[in-house]
Amino acid sequence: MLPRRQQDYGKRRSDGVRGVSVTSFRSAASPGSVRRGSAVLPSVLTFLVIVASGGLLLMIEKGMLNGVETPSPRGNARRLELIRESRRNGADGADVDSQILQEIRNRTIRTMCSQKNMPHSIWSLSPPQRKTVLQHILVNDEYRFLYCYVPKVACSNWKRVLKVLSGALESVDVNIKMDHRSDLLFLSSLKPEEISYRLKHYFKFMFVREPMERLLSAYRNKFGEIESYQKKYGVEIVRRYRKGRAKEASLTGDDVTFGEFVRYLLDEDAEHMNEHWMPVYNLCQPCAVSYDFIGSYEHLERDSDYVLQRIGAPPFVRFPERQTWYKPVTTETLHYYLCTLPQKLLRELLPKYILDFSLFAYPLPNTTVEHCRH
């Protein structure tokens, strides 16, 4: 354990993170700007609720959405008008945009999670569901926050930040292999009354990513680079889904196709998936845990800066830059994989991740023949 630095920053105000609305993103945008932005919400929320409904699931399964382009989760014309107006009034356009997205997510989650069949606290979850979410929420008592980590959504870098805040790491730039368990406090290790207190009083945040992009990132990383995943999952996937290879003893599992991976996911129960491809909803249970802020991988730097500012992190703590070896999933790459995937498989896959699309305001992928031709 390295010596703690800048101790004067460690003094936390006991009430500093209570009662925070998801919409309190930055002070740069005025409250009036957010109220004006709420005008775009009703039609958006209507669409998002429909997305999560059983009716749309049936449409997906029947292929009825094949020729339908999903509308944007935000009203583009009205949003642009709002941003221009806010900028004229001195507010930062990116901040206003983020406030609108936060408000959309906040209202959508509130609407959908108010349904009777949805969990309303972690104690109303089944034991396996509760175990999963508690094992994915990290605790920092000094800065009074909870972070639900989602694999393939910059969670390794956030764990570095937590270790720096606790004094376990000197800097986020220390060149060491990340140990995903040591020097981290998990909510699952606490007593029920300690869990309840922190869930009520601490600042709670998580980060999300476009569901299919996260899935593709996991596939390329785990089956293209990690030998342990190739042996544990890849060999079994090839045996199960590739004709004539069921009894072959020399399989290495390093050549799993994306189609074979999707077939494997279709046969898996979402609640028992590996965490790298388990839906975010199952990992973090946003209906059972009331998160104060939900950041986006698409705006990682900006949203991370906000969280660090919000928790009162000292100035020397910053979010790490992406490693030089990192291979991002580009729009073109995702387009290629989804368009070359048999559309029947995609239609069957979407219902497993439908809550990630709807709750976090991501449009369904467009894989129409016309779109894929380009």
LINHULIN-V750807 format. One record per residue. RES is the residue in one letter. PHI is phi in degrees with one decimal (* if undefined). NEAR is the number of other ideal C-beta (glycine too) atoms within 8 Angstrom. D_LAST is the distance of its C-alpha to the last C-alpha in Angstrom with 2 decimals. Layout:
res=RES phi=PHI near=NEAR d_last=D_LAST
res=RES phi=PHI near=NEAR d_last=D_LAST
This chain:
res=M phi=* near=5 d_last=54.00
res=L phi=-77.8 near=7 d_last=53.77
res=P phi=-62.7 near=5 d_last=56.03
res=R phi=-71.4 near=7 d_last=54.60
res=R phi=-106.4 near=6 d_last=53.95
res=Q phi=50.0 near=8 d_last=54.21
res=Q phi=-60.5 near=7 d_last=56.26
res=D phi=-63.4 near=5 d_last=56.64
res=Y phi=-79.2 near=8 d_last=52.98
res=G phi=-80.1 near=8 d_last=53.67
res=K phi=-80.1 near=6 d_last=55.77
res=R phi=-97.5 near=9 d_last=53.64
res=R phi=-77.7 near=6 d_last=54.62
res=S phi=-63.0 near=5 d_last=55.12
res=D phi=-108.4 near=5 d_last=53.51
res=G phi=-71.6 near=8 d_last=50.75
res=V phi=-121.7 near=12 d_last=47.86
res=R phi=-94.8 near=6 d_last=49.08
res=G phi=63.2 near=3 d_last=47.89
res=V phi=-95.5 near=10 d_last=44.57
res=S phi=-83.8 near=7 d_last=41.95
res=V phi=-59.7 near=12 d_last=38.30
res=T phi=-82.5 near=9 d_last=37.87
res=S phi=-82.3 near=5 d_last=40.27
res=F phi=-80.3 near=10 d_last=37.61
res=R phi=-148.8 near=9 d_last=39.14
res=S phi=-78.9 near=3 d_last=41.95
res=A phi=-64.7 near=6 d_last=39.94
res=A phi=-99.2 near=13 d_last=38.75
res=S phi=-78.8 near=8 d_last=41.49
res=P phi=-56.7 near=5 d_last=42.13
res=G phi=-63.6 near=6 d_last=41.69
res=S phi=-64.8 near=15 d_last=38.10
res=V phi=-66.6 near=14 d_last=37.35
res=R phi=-64.8 near=7 d_last=39.17
res=R phi=-64.7 near=10 d_last=37.16
res=G phi=-68.1 near=14 d_last=33.94
res=S phi=-67.0 near=8 d_last=35.13
res=A phi=-65.2 near=6 d_last=34.49
res=V phi=-83.1 near=12 d_last=30.80
res=L phi=-78.5 near=11 d_last=31.74
res=P phi=-54.9 near=5 d_last=32.93
res=S phi=-67.8 near=8 d_last=29.72
res=V phi=-64.5 near=13 d_last=27.82
res=L phi=-64.6 near=12 d_last=30.50
res=T phi=-58.5 near=8 d_last=30.46
res=F phi=-62.6 near=10 d_last=26.80
res=L phi=-66.8 near=15 d_last=27.44
res=V phi=-64.1 near=12 d_last=30.52
res=I phi=-62.5 near=9 d_last=28.70
res=V phi=-56.5 near=11 d_last=26.08
res=A phi=-82.8 near=11 d_last=29.02
res=S phi=-80.0 near=8 d_last=30.79
res=G phi=-64.0 near=5 d_last=31.38
res=G phi=-60.9 near=7 d_last=29.96
res=L phi=-70.5 near=12 d_last=26.42
res=L phi=-58.8 near=10 d_last=27.00
res=L phi=-64.0 near=8 d_last=27.99
res=M phi=-62.4 near=9 d_last=24.90
res=I phi=-63.3 near=13 d_last=22.74
res=E phi=-63.5 near=9 d_last=24.97
res=K phi=-85.6 near=6 d_last=24.86
res=G phi=78.3 near=9 d_last=21.08
res=M phi=-73.4 near=7 d_last=21.63
res=L phi=-94.2 near=11 d_last=18.99
res=N phi=-58.0 near=9 d_last=16.15
res=G phi=-105.0 near=4 d_last=15.18
res=V phi=-109.5 near=7 d_last=16.43
res=E phi=-87.5 near=6 d_last=14.74
res=T phi=-69.2 near=9 d_last=17.30
res=P phi=-68.3 near=6 d_last=19.06
res=S phi=-64.0 near=7 d_last=19.69
res=P phi=-71.7 near=10 d_last=22.96
res=R phi=-129.3 near=11 d_last=24.43
res=G phi=-70.8 near=9 d_last=25.01
res=N phi=-59.8 near=7 d_last=23.13
res=A phi=-63.6 near=6 d_last=25.30
res=R phi=-64.9 near=9 d_last=28.51
res=R phi=-64.2 near=13 d_last=27.63
res=L phi=-63.1 near=8 d_last=26.98
res=E phi=-61.7 near=8 d_last=30.20
res=L phi=-62.4 near=14 d_last=32.06
res=I phi=-64.3 near=11 d_last=30.97
res=R phi=-61.2 near=9 d_last=31.94
res=E phi=-64.9 near=10 d_last=35.23
res=S phi=-66.2 near=15 d_last=35.96
res=R phi=-65.7 near=10 d_last=35.38
res=R phi=-63.1 near=6 d_last=37.75
res=N phi=-88.1 near=8 d_last=40.22
res=G phi=96.9 near=4 d_last=39.96
res=A phi=-86.9 near=12 d_last=37.84
res=D phi=-77.5 near=10 d_last=35.02
res=G phi=-61.2 near=10 d_last=31.63
res=A phi=-63.9 near=7 d_last=30.18
res=D phi=-66.9 near=12 d_last=33.26
res=V phi=-63.0 near=16 d_last=32.97
res=D phi=-58.7 near=10 d_last=29.34
res=S phi=-66.8 near=14 d_last=30.49
res=Q phi=-62.7 near=15 d_last=33.41
res=I phi=-63.5 near=14 d_last=31.26
res=L phi=-62.8 near=11 d_last=29.08
res=Q phi=-61.8 near=13 d_last=32.33
res=E phi=-66.7 near=14 d_last=33.85
res=I phi=-60.3 near=15 d_last=30.98
res=R phi=-63.4 near=13 d_last=31.25
res=N phi=-61.0 near=11 d_last=35.01
res=R phi=-69.6 near=10 d_last=35.33
res=T phi=-65.3 near=14 d_last=32.83
res=I phi=-61.8 near=11 d_last=34.63
res=R phi=-62.5 near=8 d_last=37.95
res=T phi=-66.6 near=9 d_last=37.07
res=M phi=-73.4 near=14 d_last=35.64
res=C phi=-77.1 near=11 d_last=38.24
res=S phi=-78.8 near=6 d_last=41.05
res=Q phi=-64.9 near=6 d_last=40.57
res=K phi=-61.3 near=3 d_last=43.57
res=N phi=-85.0 near=3 d_last=41.78
res=M phi=-96.1 near=9 d_last=40.30
res=P phi=-70.4 near=11 d_last=42.35
res=H phi=-116.7 near=7 d_last=44.16
res=S phi=-162.0 near=7 d_last=45.56
res=I phi=-66.7 near=13 d_last=45.30
res=W phi=-78.0 near=5 d_last=48.57
res=S phi=-92.2 near=7 d_last=47.10
res=L phi=-76.6 near=12 d_last=44.52
res=S phi=-68.8 near=5 d_last=45.35
res=P phi=-53.4 near=6 d_last=46.87
res=P phi=-64.6 near=8 d_last=43.79
res=Q phi=-65.1 near=13 d_last=41.51
res=R phi=-65.0 near=11 d_last=44.03
res=K phi=-60.5 near=9 d_last=44.38
res=T phi=-61.4 near=13 d_last=40.65
res=V phi=-68.3 near=16 d_last=40.38
res=L phi=-66.0 near=12 d_last=43.69
res=Q phi=-77.6 near=9 d_last=42.66
res=H phi=-111.0 near=12 d_last=39.57
res=I phi=-104.8 near=15 d_last=41.39
res=L phi=-96.2 near=14 d_last=42.97
res=V phi=-117.4 near=11 d_last=46.06
res=N phi=-128.4 near=14 d_last=47.48
res=D phi=-78.0 near=6 d_last=50.92
res=E phi=-67.1 near=8 d_last=51.75
res=Y phi=-100.2 near=10 d_last=48.84
res=R phi=55.2 near=13 d_last=48.79
res=F phi=-143.3 near=11 d_last=45.17
res=L phi=-122.0 near=14 d_last=43.22
res=Y phi=-126.3 near=12 d_last=39.75
res=C phi=-89.6 near=15 d_last=37.72
res=Y phi=-86.5 near=12 d_last=35.67
res=V phi=-121.0 near=15 d_last=32.31
res=P phi=-55.4 near=8 d_last=31.26
res=K phi=72.9 near=10 d_last=27.97
res=V phi=-132.0 near=12 d_last=28.45
res=A phi=61.1 near=9 d_last=30.56
res=C phi=-71.5 near=11 d_last=33.66
res=S phi=-63.6 near=8 d_last=35.15
res=N phi=-69.4 near=10 d_last=35.31
res=W phi=-68.4 near=13 d_last=36.84
res=K phi=-66.2 near=13 d_last=39.40
res=R phi=-60.8 near=13 d_last=40.27
res=V phi=-60.1 near=14 d_last=40.91
res=L phi=-61.6 near=12 d_last=43.14
res=K phi=-71.0 near=11 d_last=45.08
res=V phi=-68.0 near=13 d_last=45.69
res=L phi=-62.1 near=11 d_last=46.89
res=S phi=-86.4 near=9 d_last=49.28
res=G phi=89.8 near=10 d_last=50.54
res=A phi=-75.7 near=9 d_last=49.35
res=L phi=-123.6 near=11 d_last=47.17
res=E phi=-72.1 near=5 d_last=48.23
res=S phi=-155.7 near=6 d_last=44.75
res=V phi=-69.4 near=12 d_last=41.10
res=D phi=-92.7 near=5 d_last=40.71
res=V phi=-58.7 near=8 d_last=43.19
res=N phi=-86.6 near=3 d_last=41.75
res=I phi=-135.2 near=4 d_last=42.50
res=K phi=-72.3 near=3 d_last=40.67
res=M phi=-69.6 near=7 d_last=40.08
res=D phi=-93.5 near=6 d_last=42.46
res=H phi=-82.3 near=6 d_last=40.87
res=R phi=-121.8 near=4 d_last=44.25
res=S phi=-73.1 near=5 d_last=47.04
res=D phi=58.8 near=8 d_last=48.23
res=L phi=-129.9 near=10 d_last=46.19
res=L phi=-104.6 near=8 d_last=47.74
res=F phi=-99.5 near=10 d_last=46.02
res=L phi=-60.5 near=13 d_last=46.90
res=S phi=-65.5 near=8 d_last=47.66
res=S phi=-86.8 near=5 d_last=50.63
res=L phi=-98.9 near=9 d_last=52.43
res=K phi=-76.3 near=5 d_last=54.83
res=P phi=-53.0 near=6 d_last=53.79
res=E phi=-68.2 near=6 d_last=55.66
res=E phi=-70.9 near=8 d_last=54.14
res=I phi=-63.3 near=12 d_last=50.64
res=S phi=-61.1 near=8 d_last=51.34
res=Y phi=-61.5 near=8 d_last=52.78
res=R phi=-68.7 near=12 d_last=49.80
res=L phi=-64.0 near=12 d_last=47.30
res=K phi=-82.2 near=6 d_last=49.35
res=H phi=-109.8 near=8 d_last=50.14
res=Y phi=-92.3 near=11 d_last=47.51
res=F phi=-71.5 near=12 d_last=44.29
res=K phi=-119.4 near=14 d_last=41.46
res=F phi=-143.4 near=15 d_last=37.87
res=M phi=-153.3 near=15 d_last=34.74
res=F phi=-126.6 near=15 d_last=31.18
res=V phi=-124.3 near=12 d_last=28.00
res=R phi=-146.3 near=14 d_last=24.38
res=E phi=-50.8 near=9 d_last=21.13
res=P phi=-55.3 near=12 d_last=22.11
res=M phi=-72.0 near=10 d_last=19.19
res=E phi=-66.8 near=10 d_last=19.02
res=R phi=-63.5 near=14 d_last=22.77
res=L phi=-63.1 near=11 d_last=22.59
res=L phi=-65.8 near=13 d_last=20.20
res=S phi=-61.3 near=11 d_last=22.49
res=A phi=-64.2 near=12 d_last=25.47
res=Y phi=-60.4 near=13 d_last=24.08
res=R phi=-66.8 near=11 d_last=23.29
res=N phi=-73.2 near=11 d_last=26.60
res=K phi=-73.8 near=12 d_last=28.96
res=F phi=-96.3 near=15 d_last=27.89
res=G phi=-101.6 near=7 d_last=26.87
res=E phi=-132.6 near=6 d_last=29.81
res=I phi=-104.5 near=8 d_last=32.62
res=E phi=-63.2 near=6 d_last=34.95
res=S phi=-63.3 near=6 d_last=36.83
res=Y phi=-73.3 near=11 d_last=33.75
res=Q phi=-61.0 near=15 d_last=32.87
res=K phi=-75.2 near=9 d_last=36.43
res=K phi=-75.9 near=8 d_last=36.86
res=Y phi=-110.1 near=13 d_last=33.56
res=G phi=-61.4 near=16 d_last=31.60
res=V phi=-60.1 near=12 d_last=34.38
res=E phi=-65.2 near=9 d_last=34.88
res=I phi=-63.3 near=14 d_last=31.20
res=V phi=-62.5 near=14 d_last=31.05
res=R phi=-62.9 near=12 d_last=34.34
res=R phi=-80.4 near=8 d_last=33.35
res=Y phi=-119.6 near=8 d_last=29.89
res=R phi=-111.7 near=8 d_last=29.83
res=K phi=-61.2 near=3 d_last=31.84
res=G phi=78.3 near=5 d_last=34.97
res=R phi=-115.6 near=9 d_last=35.06
res=A phi=-60.7 near=6 d_last=37.13
res=K phi=-109.4 near=5 d_last=40.38
res=E phi=-71.9 near=8 d_last=39.24
res=A phi=-88.2 near=4 d_last=41.28
res=S phi=-96.6 near=4 d_last=39.44
res=L phi=-67.0 near=10 d_last=36.18
res=T phi=-109.8 near=9 d_last=35.09
res=G phi=75.8 near=15 d_last=32.18
res=D phi=-95.9 near=9 d_last=30.08
res=D phi=-128.0 near=7 d_last=27.32
res=V phi=-64.2 near=13 d_last=26.28
res=T phi=-82.7 near=6 d_last=22.70
res=F phi=-63.7 near=10 d_last=20.65
res=G phi=-63.2 near=9 d_last=20.97
res=E phi=-65.5 near=12 d_last=24.71
res=F phi=-62.9 near=12 d_last=24.94
res=V phi=-64.8 near=12 d_last=23.39
res=R phi=-59.9 near=11 d_last=25.85
res=Y phi=-62.9 near=12 d_last=28.60
res=L phi=-62.5 near=12 d_last=27.72
res=L phi=-63.7 near=10 d_last=27.87
res=D phi=-90.3 near=5 d_last=31.40
res=E phi=-96.0 near=8 d_last=32.51
res=D phi=-78.7 near=5 d_last=34.38
res=A phi=-55.2 near=9 d_last=32.76
res=E phi=-73.9 near=9 d_last=36.24
res=H phi=-117.6 near=6 d_last=36.92
res=M phi=-71.0 near=12 d_last=33.70
res=N phi=-61.7 near=6 d_last=33.79
res=E phi=-61.7 near=8 d_last=33.49
res=H phi=-74.1 near=9 d_last=30.34
res=W phi=-129.3 near=9 d_last=28.30
res=M phi=-68.0 near=12 d_last=30.71
res=P phi=-55.1 near=12 d_last=29.35
res=V phi=-59.0 near=15 d_last=30.46
res=Y phi=-55.2 near=10 d_last=32.38
res=N phi=-70.1 near=11 d_last=34.56
res=L phi=-70.7 near=13 d_last=35.11
res=C phi=-114.0 near=13 d_last=36.25
res=Q phi=46.8 near=14 d_last=37.23
res=P phi=-66.8 near=12 d_last=36.55
res=C phi=-84.1 near=10 d_last=38.60
res=A phi=-86.5 near=12 d_last=41.61
res=V phi=-118.3 near=13 d_last=41.40
res=S phi=-87.4 near=5 d_last=41.22
res=Y phi=-77.2 near=12 d_last=39.11
res=D phi=-81.4 near=10 d_last=39.89
res=F phi=-150.5 near=16 d_last=36.62
res=I phi=-122.1 near=13 d_last=33.15
res=G phi=-84.9 near=14 d_last=31.17
res=S phi=-116.3 near=11 d_last=27.45
res=Y phi=-62.7 near=12 d_last=25.99
res=E phi=-67.9 near=6 d_last=23.47
res=H phi=-128.5 near=9 d_last=26.62
res=L phi=-58.9 near=12 d_last=28.77
res=E phi=-63.6 near=7 d_last=30.92
res=R phi=-63.5 near=9 d_last=31.76
res=D phi=-69.3 near=13 d_last=32.51
res=S phi=-67.0 near=12 d_last=34.49
res=D phi=-59.6 near=9 d_last=36.55
res=Y phi=-63.0 near=13 d_last=37.39
res=V phi=-61.1 near=11 d_last=38.55
res=L phi=-61.4 near=12 d_last=40.71
res=Q phi=-66.2 near=8 d_last=42.20
res=R phi=-66.0 near=11 d_last=42.76
res=I phi=-84.2 near=12 d_last=44.65
res=G phi=77.9 near=9 d_last=46.72
res=A phi=-64.9 near=11 d_last=45.68
res=P phi=-64.6 near=6 d_last=47.66
res=P phi=-59.8 near=4 d_last=46.08
res=F phi=-76.3 near=6 d_last=46.00
res=V phi=-95.7 near=10 d_last=43.59
res=R phi=-134.8 near=6 d_last=39.94
res=F phi=-77.2 near=11 d_last=36.67
res=P phi=-63.8 near=9 d_last=35.73
res=E phi=-77.7 near=3 d_last=33.01
res=R phi=-66.1 near=6 d_last=30.27
res=Q phi=-67.2 near=5 d_last=31.42
res=T phi=-65.0 near=4 d_last=30.24
res=W phi=-82.6 near=4 d_last=29.22
res=Y phi=-64.6 near=6 d_last=26.93
res=K phi=-109.5 near=5 d_last=23.34
res=P phi=-69.6 near=5 d_last=21.22
res=V phi=-85.7 near=9 d_last=18.30
res=T phi=-79.3 near=6 d_last=15.52
res=T phi=-58.8 near=5 d_last=12.68
res=E phi=-65.9 near=6 d_last=10.34
res=T phi=-64.8 near=9 d_last=12.94
res=L phi=-62.2 near=14 d_last=13.25
res=H phi=-56.8 near=9 d_last=9.62
res=Y phi=-62.9 near=8 d_last=10.05
res=Y phi=-65.4 near=10 d_last=13.44
res=L phi=-71.0 near=12 d_last=12.91
res=C phi=-78.2 near=9 d_last=10.12
res=T phi=-89.8 near=6 d_last=12.40
res=L phi=-77.4 near=12 d_last=15.38
res=P phi=-53.3 near=6 d_last=16.97
res=Q phi=-62.5 near=9 d_last=16.40
res=K phi=-62.6 near=7 d_last=20.16
res=L phi=-65.6 near=12 d_last=20.82
res=L phi=-64.3 near=13 d_last=18.66
res=R phi=-62.5 near=12 d_last=20.45
res=E phi=-78.5 near=9 d_last=23.70
res=L phi=-77.9 near=11 d_last=23.04
res=L phi=-54.6 near=11 d_last=22.27
res=P phi=-58.3 near=9 d_last=25.88
res=K phi=-67.0 near=9 d_last=27.31
res=Y phi=-116.8 near=12 d_last=25.69
res=I phi=-63.1 near=13 d_last=25.74
res=L phi=-69.9 near=9 d_last=28.58
res=D phi=-67.1 near=13 d_last=26.79
res=F phi=-65.4 near=13 d_last=23.93
res=S phi=-75.1 near=13 d_last=26.43
res=L phi=-64.2 near=14 d_last=29.34
res=F phi=-105.2 near=10 d_last=27.48
res=A phi=63.3 near=12 d_last=25.15
res=Y phi=-105.9 near=9 d_last=21.73
res=P phi=-71.4 near=9 d_last=19.13
res=L phi=-64.4 near=9 d_last=17.96
res=P phi=-65.7 near=9 d_last=14.54
res=N phi=-94.8 near=8 d_last=11.78
res=T phi=-124.6 near=11 d_last=10.58
res=T phi=-64.9 near=10 d_last=10.35
res=V phi=-58.5 near=5 d_last=8.97
res=E phi=-63.8 near=6 d_last=7.02
res=H phi=-65.8 near=10 d_last=5.70
res=C phi=-69.4 near=10 d_last=5.30
res=R phi=-63.1 near=5 d_last=3.81
res=H phi=-90.6 near=4 d_last=0.00
